[in-house]
Amino acid sequence: QTILCLPRSLEYSQKNAVLVPVATLGVGGMLLYWLRSRHKIDTIEMGDGWWGSGERPLKGKEDESIRPFKIETSDKEIEDLHHRLEQARYTPPLEGAAFHYGFNSSYLRKVVAYWRNQFDWRKQVEVLNKYPHFQTTIEGINIHFIHVKPSYVPHGRAVQPLLMVHGWPGSFYEFYKIIPLLTEPGGHGLNEGDVVFEIICPSIPGYGFSEAPHQKGFDTIATARIFHKLMNRLGFKEYYLQGGDWGSRITTNMAQMLPQSVKGLHLNLIFIQKQGLGRMISVMLGAYVPWLVGLTREDARRVYPFIQNVYELLRESGYLHIQATKPDTAGCGLNDSPVGLAAYILEKFSTWTDRSFLHKDNGGLESKYSLDELLTNVMIYWVTSSIVSSMRFYKENLSNHPGADARVGVYVPTGIAAFPQELAHTPRTWAKDTFKNIITYSYMPRGGHFAAFEEPKLLAQDIIHFVRKVEQL
């Protein structure tokens, strides 16, 4: 009987000799796949696009030349503006209304009088042209940008390319005060020259001197792709990014799209789209035991009273609902009236700079900016007739697929500058839900939404501090 069982046991052992290694390989393969998938970084698909007029040409390569560009004006342009300013109609403000009902028309009369009689657009055009301007065609539309290189680079220092992206209702002009601080930091007492930048500031398509898209659907992801193509066309393989407002969303998308090209991402506004029970619990407990949910004392000071902050955010975001639904309707009046355009834009530079300016008859505008600076930004919208196309950006981003990029984390080194007068405060512990590699997080001592325009030195110091840390990694 024992002899009869030998062939059978030999058969089993032969099967096991085959099955055990196969099973081991299978389990090992599954384990390896699981380990690799844990470290796989999700990205936004780059894709491609066409935003020119009509159908995309089937033949012929796009003109990839970089063309020098110069801002110009004419007597006819200025005469037309003056005529419209002289014909403006005003509605008297309510007594004691200050800026609670919007732009106070008594102060608006003073702004328009200055605009008509003292503001020198030709002089401001010269100011705008002090940096080199260029245009190039990407995906069927002309993209405008300024490109500023340092005049002096200390021996042995690498120049870091930095793409800076504006938002609404700003423009590339917002960065004019911060550019020299970053391209020549040693000359402005910011450091010993160990970090030096060359700056690229594009105009978002549909803003200022960048051509408006002719097709529907142009959003921040399309903008991110175009700006990556721009940097590649300029010869950069790796670069730093900086942004606030829409610039924050665009540069975040750039980091999600091609993380291998982004050395670091610096933001002065954070878009956090992930919500849920955990966030609700964090908000509820944070008012009483902030340390328990990862909030610092400064976070608690800025986040609470929470309902009051939500109310203020709703009060300041009425424009958003209009622009995200029917931008062309409101925009046609603004595109026709320089006075209406100025009131609409400058009101944001009041309360978004400091919420307390709501109580001032002049909106506090001249306490942080000069009228020349403010009106130059307005003029960029006026002379290019770009207010409508800039407003459409809200509809394209908020009505089609809001939050499509919310599921993708940001793994590039990230620096966050949290300004106290920003429209909403995002604590570091909340930011970590999306930004997985926060290198610096700074509670800025003062300043609001238009950081580069309002507090250029503070922002420059934080950018330099962030980049220095990333370069030491």
Helices and strands as residue ranges (DSSP letters): H 2-39, E 67-69, H 75-86, H 105-117, H 121-128, E 133-138, E 141-148, E 159-165, G 172-175, H 179-183, G 185-188, E 196-202, H 220-233, E 239-243, H 246-257, G 259-261, E 262-267, H 277-286, G 290-293, H 297-303, H 306-316, H 318-323, H 327-336, H 338-351, G 355-359, G 365-367, H 371-384, H 387-398, E 414-418, H 428-431, E 438-443, H 451-454, H 456-471
